[in-house]
Amino acid sequence: MREKLTEIRRFITAVVGPHAALQPKGRWIKHLNTQLGSVESTLDIIAEYIDS
């Protein structure tokens, strides 16, 4: 789980970040950030549960 969480965070930073910087108020950027934030949060919760 931690590996997948790291992959998602790297994807957000490397791919989504530069696009978001070009169009910070873009509708699809807001939607994508919301969706990726949800995935990141879910994986983080699962990883914490597994690590416990």
mmCIF entry with sequence, helices, sheets and N, C-alpha, C, O atoms, coordinates in Angstrom:
data_MODEL
# 
_entry.id   MODEL 
# 
_entity.id                         1 
_entity.type                       polymer 
_entity.pdbx_number_of_molecules   1 
# 
_entity_poly.entity_id                      1 
_entity_poly.type                           'polypeptide(L)' 
_entity_poly.nstd_linkage                   no 
_entity_poly.nstd_monomer                   no 
_entity_poly.pdbx_seq_one_letter_code       MREKLTEIRRFITAVVGPHAALQPKGRWIKHLNTQLGSVESTLDIIAEYIDS 
_entity_poly.pdbx_seq_one_letter_code_can   MREKLTEIRRFITAVVGPHAALQPKGRWIKHLNTQLGSVESTLDIIAEYIDS 
_entity_poly.pdbx_strand_id                 A 
# 
loop_
_entity_poly_seq.entity_id 
_entity_poly_seq.num 
_entity_poly_seq.mon_id 
_entity_poly_seq.hetero 
1 1  MET n 
1 2  ARG n 
1 3  GLU n 
1 4  LYS n 
1 5  LEU n 
1 6  THR n 
1 7  GLU n 
1 8  ILE n 
1 9  ARG n 
1 10 ARG n 
1 11 PHE n 
1 12 ILE n 
1 13 THR n 
1 14 ALA n 
1 15 VAL n 
1 16 VAL n 
1 17 GLY n 
1 18 PRO n 
1 19 HIS n 
1 20 ALA n 
1 21 ALA n 
1 22 LEU n 
1 23 GLN n 
1 24 PRO n 
1 25 LYS n 
1 26 GLY n 
1 27 ARG n 
1 28 TRP n 
1 29 ILE n 
1 30 LYS n 
1 31 HIS n 
1 32 LEU n 
1 33 ASN n 
1 34 THR n 
1 35 GLN n 
1 36 LEU n 
1 37 GLY n 
1 38 SER n 
1 39 VAL n 
1 40 GLU n 
1 41 SER n 
1 42 THR n 
1 43 LEU n 
1 44 ASP n 
1 45 ILE n 
1 46 ILE n 
1 47 ALA n 
1 48 GLU n 
1 49 TYR n 
1 50 ILE n 
1 51 ASP n 
1 52 SER n 
# 
_struct_asym.id          A 
_struct_asym.entity_id   1 
# 
loop_
_struct_conf.conf_type_id 
_struct_conf.id 
_struct_conf.pdbx_PDB_helix_id 
_struct_conf.beg_label_comp_id 
_struct_conf.beg_label_asym_id 
_struct_conf.beg_label_seq_id 
_struct_conf.pdbx_beg_PDB_ins_code 
_struct_conf.end_label_comp_id 
_struct_conf.end_label_asym_id 
_struct_conf.end_label_seq_id 
_struct_conf.pdbx_end_PDB_ins_code 
_struct_conf.beg_auth_comp_id 
_struct_conf.beg_auth_asym_id 
_struct_conf.beg_auth_seq_id 
_struct_conf.end_auth_comp_id 
_struct_conf.end_auth_asym_id 
_struct_conf.end_auth_seq_id 
_struct_conf.pdbx_PDB_helix_class 
_struct_conf.details 
_struct_conf.pdbx_PDB_helix_length 
HELX_P HELX_P1 AA1 ARG A 2  ? PHE A 11 ? ARG A 2  PHE A 11 1 ? 10 
HELX_P HELX_P2 AA2 ILE A 12 ? VAL A 16 ? ILE A 12 VAL A 16 3 ? 5  
HELX_P HELX_P3 AA3 GLY A 17 ? LEU A 22 ? GLY A 17 LEU A 22 1 ? 6  
HELX_P HELX_P4 AA4 ARG A 27 ? ASP A 51 ? ARG A 27 ASP A 51 1 ? 25 
# 
_struct_conf_type.id          HELX_P 
_struct_conf_type.criteria    ? 
_struct_conf_type.reference   ? 
# 
loop_
_atom_site.group_PDB 
_atom_site.id 
_atom_site.type_symbol 
_atom_site.label_atom_id 
_atom_site.label_alt_id 
_atom_site.label_comp_id 
_atom_site.label_asym_id 
_atom_site.label_entity_id 
_atom_site.label_seq_id 
_atom_site.pdbx_PDB_ins_code 
_atom_site.Cartn_x 
_atom_site.Cartn_y 
_atom_site.Cartn_z 
_atom_site.occupancy 
_atom_site.B_iso_or_equiv 
_atom_site.pdbx_formal_charge 
_atom_site.auth_seq_id 
_atom_site.auth_comp_id 
_atom_site.auth_asym_id 
_atom_site.auth_atom_id 
_atom_site.pdbx_PDB_model_num 
ATOM 1   N N  . MET A 1 1  ? 0.811   -1.187 0.000   1.00 0.00 ? 1  MET A N  1 
ATOM 2   C CA . MET A 1 1  ? 0.000   0.000  0.000   1.00 0.00 ? 1  MET A CA 1 
ATOM 3   C C  . MET A 1 1  ? 0.860   1.259  0.000   1.00 0.00 ? 1  MET A C  1 
ATOM 4   O O  . MET A 1 1  ? 0.586   2.209  -0.734  1.00 0.00 ? 1  MET A O  1 
ATOM 5   N N  . ARG A 1 2  ? 1.890   1.256  0.821   1.00 0.00 ? 2  ARG A N  1 
ATOM 6   C CA . ARG A 1 2  ? 2.774   2.438  0.866   1.00 0.00 ? 2  ARG A CA 1 
ATOM 7   C C  . ARG A 1 2  ? 3.396   2.688  -0.509  1.00 0.00 ? 2  ARG A C  1 
ATOM 8   O O  . ARG A 1 2  ? 3.583   3.835  -0.916  1.00 0.00 ? 2  ARG A O  1 
ATOM 9   N N  . GLU A 1 3  ? 3.714   1.607  -1.215  1.00 0.00 ? 3  GLU A N  1 
ATOM 10  C CA . GLU A 1 3  ? 4.294   1.746  -2.553  1.00 0.00 ? 3  GLU A CA 1 
ATOM 11  C C  . GLU A 1 3  ? 3.310   2.423  -3.503  1.00 0.00 ? 3  GLU A C  1 
ATOM 12  O O  . GLU A 1 3  ? 3.685   3.330  -4.246  1.00 0.00 ? 3  GLU A O  1 
ATOM 13  N N  . LYS A 1 4  ? 2.069   1.990  -3.481  1.00 0.00 ? 4  LYS A N  1 
ATOM 14  C CA . LYS A 1 4  ? 1.044   2.593  -4.340  1.00 0.00 ? 4  LYS A CA 1 
ATOM 15  C C  . LYS A 1 4  ? 0.799   4.043  -3.953  1.00 0.00 ? 4  LYS A C  1 
ATOM 16  O O  . LYS A 1 4  ? 0.619   4.897  -4.821  1.00 0.00 ? 4  LYS A O  1 
ATOM 17  N N  . LEU A 1 5  ? 0.791   4.324  -2.664  1.00 0.00 ? 5  LEU A N  1 
ATOM 18  C CA . LEU A 1 5  ? 0.609   5.689  -2.192  1.00 0.00 ? 5  LEU A CA 1 
ATOM 19  C C  . LEU A 1 5  ? 1.743   6.574  -2.708  1.00 0.00 ? 5  LEU A C  1 
ATOM 20  O O  . LEU A 1 5  ? 1.507   7.702  -3.139  1.00 0.00 ? 5  LEU A O  1 
ATOM 21  N N  . THR A 1 6  ? 2.958   6.067  -2.664  1.00 0.00 ? 6  THR A N  1 
ATOM 22  C CA . THR A 1 6  ? 4.113   6.816  -3.179  1.00 0.00 ? 6  THR A CA 1 
ATOM 23  C C  . THR A 1 6  ? 3.977   7.034  -4.683  1.00 0.00 ? 6  THR A C  1 
ATOM 24  O O  . THR A 1 6  ? 4.275   8.122  -5.176  1.00 0.00 ? 6  THR A O  1 
ATOM 25  N N  . GLU A 1 7  ? 3.535   6.023  -5.414  1.00 0.00 ? 7  GLU A N  1 
ATOM 26  C CA . GLU A 1 7  ? 3.343   6.156  -6.858  1.00 0.00 ? 7  GLU A CA 1 
ATOM 27  C C  . GLU A 1 7  ? 2.316   7.246  -7.169  1.00 0.00 ? 7  GLU A C  1 
ATOM 28  O O  . GLU A 1 7  ? 2.531   8.064  -8.064  1.00 0.00 ? 7  GLU A O  1 
ATOM 29  N N  . ILE A 1 8  ? 1.213   7.259  -6.443  1.00 0.00 ? 8  ILE A N  1 
ATOM 30  C CA . ILE A 1 8  ? 0.175   8.266  -6.664  1.00 0.00 ? 8  ILE A CA 1 
ATOM 31  C C  . ILE A 1 8  ? 0.721   9.658  -6.367  1.00 0.00 ? 8  ILE A C  1 
ATOM 32  O O  . ILE A 1 8  ? 0.492   10.593 -7.134  1.00 0.00 ? 8  ILE A O  1 
ATOM 33  N N  . ARG A 1 9  ? 1.429   9.796  -5.278  1.00 0.00 ? 9  ARG A N  1 
ATOM 34  C CA . ARG A 1 9  ? 1.993   11.108 -4.924  1.00 0.00 ? 9  ARG A CA 1 
ATOM 35  C C  . ARG A 1 9  ? 2.998   11.578 -5.967  1.00 0.00 ? 9  ARG A C  1 
ATOM 36  O O  . ARG A 1 9  ? 3.028   12.761 -6.306  1.00 0.00 ? 9  ARG A O  1 
ATOM 37  N N  . ARG A 1 10 ? 3.816   10.672 -6.477  1.00 0.00 ? 10 ARG A N  1 
ATOM 38  C CA . ARG A 1 10 ? 4.780   11.039 -7.517  1.00 0.00 ? 10 ARG A CA 1 
ATOM 39  C C  . ARG A 1 10 ? 4.066   11.423 -8.811  1.00 0.00 ? 10 ARG A C  1 
ATOM 40  O O  . ARG A 1 10 ? 4.477   12.357 -9.500  1.00 0.00 ? 10 ARG A O  1 
ATOM 41  N N  . PHE A 1 11 ? 3.010   10.708 -9.132  1.00 0.00 ? 11 PHE A N  1 
ATOM 42  C CA . PHE A 1 11 ? 2.218   11.034 -10.320 1.00 0.00 ? 11 PHE A CA 1 
ATOM 43  C C  . PHE A 1 11 ? 1.631   12.437 -10.198 1.00 0.00 ? 11 PHE A C  1 
ATOM 44  O O  . PHE A 1 11 ? 1.694   13.232 -11.136 1.00 0.00 ? 11 PHE A O  1 
ATOM 45  N N  . ILE A 1 12 ? 1.068   12.726 -9.049  1.00 0.00 ? 12 ILE A N  1 
ATOM 46  C CA . ILE A 1 12 ? 0.471   14.044 -8.830  1.00 0.00 ? 12 ILE A CA 1 
ATOM 47  C C  . ILE A 1 12 ? 1.530   15.130 -8.993  1.00 0.00 ? 12 ILE A C  1 
ATOM 48  O O  . ILE A 1 12 ? 1.297   16.143 -9.653  1.00 0.00 ? 12 ILE A O  1 
ATOM 49  N N  . THR A 1 13 ? 2.682   14.912 -8.393  1.00 0.00 ? 13 THR A N  1 
ATOM 50  C CA . THR A 1 13 ? 3.752   15.907 -8.437  1.00 0.00 ? 13 THR A CA 1 
ATOM 51  C C  . THR A 1 13 ? 4.324   16.065 -9.846  1.00 0.00 ? 13 THR A C  1 
ATOM 52  O O  . THR A 1 13 ? 4.524   17.184 -10.319 1.00 0.00 ? 13 THR A O  1 
ATOM 53  N N  . ALA A 1 14 ? 4.582   14.953 -10.502 1.00 0.00 ? 14 ALA A N  1 
ATOM 54  C CA . ALA A 1 14 ? 5.273   14.993 -11.791 1.00 0.00 ? 14 ALA A CA 1 
ATOM 55  C C  . ALA A 1 14 ? 4.368   15.317 -12.976 1.00 0.00 ? 14 ALA A C  1 
ATOM 56  O O  . ALA A 1 14 ? 4.788   16.023 -13.892 1.00 0.00 ? 14 ALA A O  1 
ATOM 57  N N  . VAL A 1 15 ? 3.164   14.827 -12.975 1.00 0.00 ? 15 VAL A N  1 
ATOM 58  C CA . VAL A 1 15 ? 2.299   14.972 -14.145 1.00 0.00 ? 15 VAL A CA 1 
ATOM 59  C C  . VAL A 1 15 ? 1.223   16.037 -13.942 1.00 0.00 ? 15 VAL A C  1 
ATOM 60  O O  . VAL A 1 15 ? 1.064   16.932 -14.772 1.00 0.00 ? 15 VAL A O  1 
ATOM 61  N N  . VAL A 1 16 ? 0.507   15.938 -12.866 1.00 0.00 ? 16 VAL A N  1 
ATOM 62  C CA . VAL A 1 16 ? -0.610  16.846 -12.636 1.00 0.00 ? 16 VAL A CA 1 
ATOM 63  C C  . VAL A 1 16 ? -0.114  18.231 -12.218 1.00 0.00 ? 16 VAL A C  1 
ATOM 64  O O  . VAL A 1 16 ? -0.677  19.241 -12.641 1.00 0.00 ? 16 VAL A O  1 
ATOM 65  N N  . GLY A 1 17 ? 0.925   18.287 -11.400 1.00 0.00 ? 17 GLY A N  1 
ATOM 66  C CA . GLY A 1 17 ? 1.439   19.558 -10.900 1.00 0.00 ? 17 GLY A CA 1 
ATOM 67  C C  . GLY A 1 17 ? 1.753   20.570 -11.984 1.00 0.00 ? 17 GLY A C  1 
ATOM 68  O O  . GLY A 1 17 ? 1.257   21.695 -11.929 1.00 0.00 ? 17 GLY A O  1 
ATOM 69  N N  . PRO A 1 18 ? 2.568   20.203 -12.974 1.00 0.00 ? 18 PRO A N  1 
ATOM 70  C CA . PRO A 1 18 ? 2.879   21.167 -14.036 1.00 0.00 ? 18 PRO A CA 1 
ATOM 71  C C  . PRO A 1 18 ? 1.654   21.627 -14.830 1.00 0.00 ? 18 PRO A C  1 
ATOM 72  O O  . PRO A 1 18 ? 1.563   22.796 -15.207 1.00 0.00 ? 18 PRO A O  1 
ATOM 73  N N  . HIS A 1 19 ? 0.727   20.726 -15.083 1.00 0.00 ? 19 HIS A N  1 
ATOM 74  C CA . HIS A 1 19 ? -0.492  21.102 -15.793 1.00 0.00 ? 19 HIS A CA 1 
ATOM 75  C C  . HIS A 1 19 ? -1.349  22.039 -14.945 1.00 0.00 ? 19 HIS A C  1 
ATOM 76  O O  . HIS A 1 19 ? -1.927  23.001 -15.451 1.00 0.00 ? 19 HIS A O  1 
ATOM 77  N N  . ALA A 1 20 ? -1.418  21.746 -13.664 1.00 0.00 ? 20 ALA A N  1 
ATOM 78  C CA . ALA A 1 20 ? -2.193  22.595 -12.764 1.00 0.00 ? 20 ALA A CA 1 
ATOM 79  C C  . ALA A 1 20 ? -1.584  23.993 -12.686 1.00 0.00 ? 20 ALA A C  1 
ATOM 80  O O  . ALA A 1 20 ? -2.308  24.979 -12.547 1.00 0.00 ? 20 ALA A O  1 
ATOM 81  N N  . ALA A 1 21 ? -0.270  24.081 -12.772 1.00 0.00 ? 21 ALA A N  1 
ATOM 82  C CA . ALA A 1 21 ? 0.392   25.387 -12.729 1.00 0.00 ? 21 ALA A CA 1 
ATOM 83  C C  . ALA A 1 21 ? 0.046   26.221 -13.962 1.00 0.00 ? 21 ALA A C  1 
ATOM 84  O O  . ALA A 1 21 ? -0.034  27.447 -13.883 1.00 0.00 ? 21 ALA A O  1 
ATOM 85  N N  . LEU A 1 22 ? -0.156  25.561 -15.091 1.00 0.00 ? 22 LEU A N  1 
ATOM 86  C CA . LEU A 1 22 ? -0.505  26.275 -16.322 1.00 0.00 ? 22 LEU A CA 1 
ATOM 87  C C  . LEU A 1 22 ? -1.951  26.774 -16.315 1.00 0.00 ? 22 LEU A C  1 
ATOM 88  O O  . LEU A 1 22 ? -2.250  27.843 -16.846 1.00 0.00 ? 22 LEU A O  1 
ATOM 89  N N  . GLN A 1 23 ? -2.833  25.998 -15.717 1.00 0.00 ? 23 GLN A N  1 
ATOM 90  C CA . GLN A 1 23 ? -4.250  26.360 -15.680 1.00 0.00 ? 23 GLN A CA 1 
ATOM 91  C C  . GLN A 1 23 ? -4.801  26.124 -14.274 1.00 0.00 ? 23 GLN A C  1 
ATOM 92  O O  . GLN A 1 23 ? -5.607  25.216 -14.072 1.00 0.00 ? 23 GLN A O  1 
ATOM 93  N N  . PRO A 1 24 ? -4.379  26.928 -13.305 1.00 0.00 ? 24 PRO A N  1 
ATOM 94  C CA . PRO A 1 24 ? -4.770  26.673 -11.917 1.00 0.00 ? 24 PRO A CA 1 
ATOM 95  C C  . PRO A 1 24 ? -6.273  26.766 -11.659 1.00 0.00 ? 24 PRO A C  1 
ATOM 96  O O  . PRO A 1 24 ? -6.768  26.188 -10.692 1.00 0.00 ? 24 PRO A O  1 
ATOM 97  N N  . LYS A 1 25 ? -7.000  27.481 -12.506 1.00 0.00 ? 25 LYS A N  1 
ATOM 98  C CA . LYS A 1 25 ? -8.445  27.614 -12.307 1.00 0.00 ? 25 LYS A CA 1 
ATOM 99  C C  . LYS A 1 25 ? -9.246  26.753 -13.277 1.00 0.00 ? 25 LYS A C  1 
ATOM 100 O O  . LYS A 1 25 ? -10.471 26.855 -13.349 1.00 0.00 ? 25 LYS A O  1 
ATOM 101 N N  . GLY A 1 26 ? -8.541  25.906 -14.022 1.00 0.00 ? 26 GLY A N  1 
ATOM 102 C CA . GLY A 1 26 ? -9.210  25.056 -15.002 1.00 0.00 ? 26 GLY A CA 1 
ATOM 103 C C  . GLY A 1 26 ? -10.152 24.061 -14.343 1.00 0.00 ? 26 GLY A C  1 
ATOM 104 O O  . GLY A 1 26 ? -9.851  23.503 -13.288 1.00 0.00 ? 26 GLY A O  1 
ATOM 105 N N  . ARG A 1 27 ? -11.279 23.852 -14.972 1.00 0.00 ? 27 ARG A N  1 
ATOM 106 C CA . ARG A 1 27 ? -12.306 22.956 -14.417 1.00 0.00 ? 27 ARG A CA 1 
ATOM 107 C C  . ARG A 1 27 ? -11.791 21.529 -14.278 1.00 0.00 ? 27 ARG A C  1 
ATOM 108 O O  . ARG A 1 27 ? -11.996 20.886 -13.248 1.00 0.00 ? 27 ARG A O  1 
ATOM 109 N N  . TRP A 1 28 ? -11.122 21.040 -15.317 1.00 0.00 ? 28 TRP A N  1 
ATOM 110 C CA . TRP A 1 28 ? -10.659 19.648 -15.267 1.00 0.00 ? 28 TRP A CA 1 
ATOM 111 C C  . TRP A 1 28 ? -9.547  19.479 -14.253 1.00 0.00 ? 28 TRP A C  1 
ATOM 112 O O  . TRP A 1 28 ? -9.421  18.408 -13.661 1.00 0.00 ? 28 TRP A O  1 
ATOM 113 N N  . ILE A 1 29 ? -8.731  20.511 -14.033 1.00 0.00 ? 29 ILE A N  1 
ATOM 114 C CA . ILE A 1 29 ? -7.670  20.437 -13.023 1.00 0.00 ? 29 ILE A CA 1 
ATOM 115 C C  . ILE A 1 29 ? -8.285  20.316 -11.633 1.00 0.00 ? 29 ILE A C  1 
ATOM 116 O O  . ILE A 1 29 ? -7.833  19.512 -10.817 1.00 0.00 ? 29 ILE A O  1 
ATOM 117 N N  . LYS A 1 30 ? -9.307  21.108 -11.368 1.00 0.00 ? 30 LYS A N  1 
ATOM 118 C CA . LYS A 1 30 ? -9.982  21.033 -10.065 1.00 0.00 ? 30 LYS A CA 1 
ATOM 119 C C  . LYS A 1 30 ? -10.585 19.649 -9.853  1.00 0.00 ? 30 LYS A C  1 
ATOM 120 O O  . LYS A 1 30 ? -10.467 19.066 -8.775  1.00 0.00 ? 30 LYS A O  1 
ATOM 121 N N  . HIS A 1 31 ? -11.229 19.135 -10.893 1.00 0.00 ? 31 HIS A N  1 
ATOM 122 C CA . HIS A 1 31 ? -11.840 17.803 -10.801 1.00 0.00 ? 31 HIS A CA 1 
ATOM 123 C C  . HIS A 1 31 ? -10.777 16.725 -10.586 1.00 0.00 ? 31 HIS A C  1 
ATOM 124 O O  . HIS A 1 31 ? -10.936 15.850 -9.735  1.00 0.00 ? 31 HIS A O  1 
ATOM 125 N N  . LEU A 1 32 ? -9.705  16.794 -11.353 1.00 0.00 ? 32 LEU A N  1 
ATOM 126 C CA . LEU A 1 32 ? -8.629  15.807 -11.241 1.00 0.00 ? 32 LEU A CA 1 
ATOM 127 C C  . LEU A 1 32 ? -7.973  15.860 -9.867  1.00 0.00 ? 32 LEU A C  1 
ATOM 128 O O  . LEU A 1 32 ? -7.704  14.820 -9.267  1.00 0.00 ? 32 LEU A O  1 
ATOM 129 N N  . ASN A 1 33 ? -7.715  17.063 -9.368  1.00 0.00 ? 33 ASN A N  1 
ATOM 130 C CA . ASN A 1 33 ? -7.117  17.191 -8.039  1.00 0.00 ? 33 ASN A CA 1 
ATOM 131 C C  . ASN A 1 33 ? -8.031  16.618 -6.960  1.00 0.00 ? 33 ASN A C  1 
ATOM 132 O O  . ASN A 1 33 ? -7.560  15.983 -6.017  1.00 0.00 ? 33 ASN A O  1 
ATOM 133 N N  . THR A 1 34 ? -9.319  16.838 -7.096  1.00 0.00 ? 34 THR A N  1 
ATOM 134 C CA . THR A 1 34 ? -10.276 16.286 -6.139  1.00 0.00 ? 34 THR A CA 1 
ATOM 135 C C  . THR A 1 34 ? -10.260 14.759 -6.182  1.00 0.00 ? 34 THR A C  1 
ATOM 136 O O  . THR A 1 34 ? -10.230 14.109 -5.137  1.00 0.00 ? 34 THR A O  1 
ATOM 137 N N  . GLN A 1 35 ? -10.279 14.194 -7.367  1.00 0.00 ? 35 GLN A N  1 
ATOM 138 C CA . GLN A 1 35 ? -10.290 12.744 -7.511  1.00 0.00 ? 35 GLN A CA 1 
ATOM 139 C C  . GLN A 1 35 ? -8.987  12.121 -7.005  1.00 0.00 ? 35 GLN A C  1 
ATOM 140 O O  . GLN A 1 35 ? -9.013  11.123 -6.284  1.00 0.00 ? 35 GLN A O  1 
ATOM 141 N N  . LEU A 1 36 ? -7.861  12.704 -7.379  1.00 0.00 ? 36 LEU A N  1 
ATOM 142 C CA . LEU A 1 36 ? -6.579  12.165 -6.926  1.00 0.00 ? 36 LEU A CA 1 
ATOM 143 C C  . LEU A 1 36 ? -6.394  12.335 -5.424  1.00 0.00 ? 36 LEU A C  1 
ATOM 144 O O  . LEU A 1 36 ? -5.789  11.484 -4.773  1.00 0.00 ? 36 LEU A O  1 
ATOM 145 N N  . GLY A 1 37 ? -6.903  13.413 -4.880  1.00 0.00 ? 37 GLY A N  1 
ATOM 146 C CA . GLY A 1 37 ? -6.865  13.602 -3.435  1.00 0.00 ? 37 GLY A CA 1 
ATOM 147 C C  . GLY A 1 37 ? -7.644  12.524 -2.709  1.00 0.00 ? 37 GLY A C  1 
ATOM 148 O O  . GLY A 1 37 ? -7.230  12.045 -1.653  1.00 0.00 ? 37 GLY A O  1 
ATOM 149 N N  . SER A 1 38 ? -8.774  12.148 -3.283  1.00 0.00 ? 38 SER A N  1 
ATOM 150 C CA . SER A 1 38 ? -9.593  11.092 -2.706  1.00 0.00 ? 38 SER A CA 1 
ATOM 151 C C  . SER A 1 38 ? -8.866  9.745  -2.746  1.00 0.00 ? 38 SER A C  1 
ATOM 152 O O  . SER A 1 38 ? -8.875  9.000  -1.765  1.00 0.00 ? 38 SER A O  1 
ATOM 153 N N  . VAL A 1 39 ? -8.246  9.441  -3.866  1.00 0.00 ? 39 VAL A N  1 
ATOM 154 C CA . VAL A 1 39 ? -7.481  8.192  -3.999  1.00 0.00 ? 39 VAL A CA 1 
ATOM 155 C C  . VAL A 1 39 ? -6.316  8.188  -3.011  1.00 0.00 ? 39 VAL A C  1 
ATOM 156 O O  . VAL A 1 39 ? -6.072  7.190  -2.332  1.00 0.00 ? 39 VAL A O  1 
ATOM 157 N N  . GLU A 1 40 ? -5.606  9.300  -2.936  1.00 0.00 ? 40 GLU A N  1 
ATOM 158 C CA . GLU A 1 40 ? -4.465  9.404  -2.019  1.00 0.00 ? 40 GLU A CA 1 
ATOM 159 C C  . GLU A 1 40 ? -4.914  9.208  -0.576  1.00 0.00 ? 40 GLU A C  1 
ATOM 160 O O  . GLU A 1 40 ? -4.263  8.495  0.187   1.00 0.00 ? 40 GLU A O  1 
ATOM 161 N N  . SER A 1 41 ? -6.005  9.827  -0.209  1.00 0.00 ? 41 SER A N  1 
ATOM 162 C CA . SER A 1 41 ? -6.521  9.712  1.152   1.00 0.00 ? 41 SER A CA 1 
ATOM 163 C C  . SER A 1 41 ? -6.926  8.276  1.471   1.00 0.00 ? 41 SER A C  1 
ATOM 164 O O  . SER A 1 41 ? -6.624  7.766  2.551   1.00 0.00 ? 41 SER A O  1 
ATOM 165 N N  . THR A 1 42 ? -7.599  7.633  0.544   1.00 0.00 ? 42 THR A N  1 
ATOM 166 C CA . THR A 1 42 ? -8.026  6.252  0.750   1.00 0.00 ? 42 THR A CA 1 
ATOM 167 C C  . THR A 1 42 ? -6.831  5.319  0.906   1.00 0.00 ? 42 THR A C  1 
ATOM 168 O O  . THR A 1 42 ? -6.814  4.473  1.799   1.00 0.00 ? 42 THR A O  1 
ATOM 169 N N  . LEU A 1 43 ? -5.836  5.470  0.044   1.00 0.00 ? 43 LEU A N  1 
ATOM 170 C CA . LEU A 1 43 ? -4.637  4.626  0.147   1.00 0.00 ? 43 LEU A CA 1 
ATOM 171 C C  . LEU A 1 43 ? -3.887  4.887  1.446   1.00 0.00 ? 43 LEU A C  1 
ATOM 172 O O  . LEU A 1 43 ? -3.334  3.963  2.042   1.00 0.00 ? 43 LEU A O  1 
ATOM 173 N N  . ASP A 1 44 ? -3.864  6.135  1.884   1.00 0.00 ? 44 ASP A N  1 
ATOM 174 C CA . ASP A 1 44 ? -3.198  6.466  3.145   1.00 0.00 ? 44 ASP A CA 1 
ATOM 175 C C  . ASP A 1 44 ? -3.891  5.782  4.321   1.00 0.00 ? 44 ASP A C  1 
ATOM 176 O O  . ASP A 1 44 ? -3.231  5.250  5.213   1.00 0.00 ? 44 ASP A O  1 
ATOM 177 N N  . ILE A 1 45 ? -5.209  5.800  4.319   1.00 0.00 ? 45 ILE A N  1 
ATOM 178 C CA . ILE A 1 45 ? -5.975  5.137  5.394   1.00 0.00 ? 45 ILE A CA 1 
ATOM 179 C C  . ILE A 1 45 ? -5.725  3.635  5.377   1.00 0.00 ? 45 ILE A C  1 
ATOM 180 O O  . ILE A 1 45 ? -5.522  3.026  6.427   1.00 0.00 ? 45 ILE A O  1 
ATOM 181 N N  . ILE A 1 46 ? -5.739  3.040  4.194   1.00 0.00 ? 46 ILE A N  1 
ATOM 182 C CA . ILE A 1 46 ? -5.492  1.599  4.081   1.00 0.00 ? 46 ILE A CA 1 
ATOM 183 C C  . ILE A 1 46 ? -4.080  1.260  4.535   1.00 0.00 ? 46 ILE A C  1 
ATOM 184 O O  . ILE A 1 46 ? -3.879  0.280  5.252   1.00 0.00 ? 46 ILE A O  1 
ATOM 185 N N  . ALA A 1 47 ? -3.096  2.063  4.124   1.00 0.00 ? 47 ALA A N  1 
ATOM 186 C CA . ALA A 1 47 ? -1.708  1.818  4.529   1.00 0.00 ? 47 ALA A CA 1 
ATOM 187 C C  . ALA A 1 47 ? -1.536  1.904  6.026   1.00 0.00 ? 47 ALA A C  1 
ATOM 188 O O  . ALA A 1 47 ? -0.819  1.091  6.609   1.00 0.00 ? 47 ALA A O  1 
ATOM 189 N N  . GLU A 1 48 ? -2.176  2.868  6.665   1.00 0.00 ? 48 GLU A N  1 
ATOM 190 C CA . GLU A 1 48 ? -2.088  2.980  8.118   1.00 0.00 ? 48 GLU A CA 1 
ATOM 191 C C  . GLU A 1 48 ? -2.732  1.773  8.795   1.00 0.00 ? 48 GLU A C  1 
ATOM 192 O O  . GLU A 1 48 ? -2.227  1.278  9.803   1.00 0.00 ? 48 GLU A O  1 
ATOM 193 N N  . TYR A 1 49 ? -3.841  1.305  8.243   1.00 0.00 ? 49 TYR A N  1 
ATOM 194 C CA . TYR A 1 49 ? -4.526  0.141  8.799   1.00 0.00 ? 49 TYR A CA 1 
ATOM 195 C C  . TYR A 1 49 ? -3.637  -1.092 8.694   1.00 0.00 ? 49 TYR A C  1 
ATOM 196 O O  . TYR A 1 49 ? -3.543  -1.879 9.637   1.00 0.00 ? 49 TYR A O  1 
ATOM 197 N N  . ILE A 1 50 ? -2.985  -1.259 7.547   1.00 0.00 ? 50 ILE A N  1 
ATOM 198 C CA . ILE A 1 50 ? -2.127  -2.427 7.341   1.00 0.00 ? 50 ILE A CA 1 
ATOM 199 C C  . ILE A 1 50 ? -0.894  -2.354 8.239   1.00 0.00 ? 50 ILE A C  1 
ATOM 200 O O  . ILE A 1 50 ? -0.448  -3.375 8.762   1.00 0.00 ? 50 ILE A O  1 
ATOM 201 N N  . ASP A 1 51 ? -0.343  -1.159 8.422   1.00 0.00 ? 51 ASP A N  1 
ATOM 202 C CA . ASP A 1 51 ? 0.853   -0.995 9.245   1.00 0.00 ? 51 ASP A CA 1 
ATOM 203 C C  . ASP A 1 51 ? 0.574   -1.209 10.727  1.00 0.00 ? 51 ASP A C  1 
ATOM 204 O O  . ASP A 1 51 ? 1.501   -1.452 11.500  1.00 0.00 ? 51 ASP A O  1 
ATOM 205 N N  . SER A 1 52 ? -0.686  -1.121 11.133  1.00 0.00 ? 52 SER A N  1 
ATOM 206 C CA . SER A 1 52 ? -1.034  -1.250 12.571  1.00 0.00 ? 52 SER A CA 1 
ATOM 207 C C  . SER A 1 52 ? -0.907  -2.680 13.050  1.00 0.00 ? 52 SER A C  1 
ATOM 208 O O  . SER A 1 52 ? -1.159  -2.964 14.222  1.00 0.00 ? 52 SER A O  1 
# 
